[in-house]
Amino acid sequence: RFQIHGFDLCKKSRGKKIYTGSVVAFGHPWKLAIYPRGHSTSPTDVKYVSIYLCYSPDCSNKFQSVVAEATIRTKSRKIKFGKRTFCPSDKQPGWGTKKFSKRDDILSKDCD
């Protein structure tokens, strides 16, 4: 479980990300990469929050492959990602969406 504090105060510009701390699930470390004002390739007509689940092994962790599926949710939004295999050769260690939710919706419905 990840909790993000101070999201409404984040001043990152479009295309800039923040990371959560890591959590361990089934022996493997994971973190979220969050683009508070959208990924650089997300639509510009509406301000979206982009979010990606990333496999985050330390450099000493030599793994063959990891199969995972995940659900990312806030108080008002939920997206389920199907199974994916993460391999050491992956150039993109995570998966997610450029259009997780409109930024204004997250600020009004999910931030305390």
Salt bridges, closest charged atoms under 4 A:
ASP90 OD2 - ARG84 NH2 3.45
ASP112 OD1 - LYS75 NZ 2.18
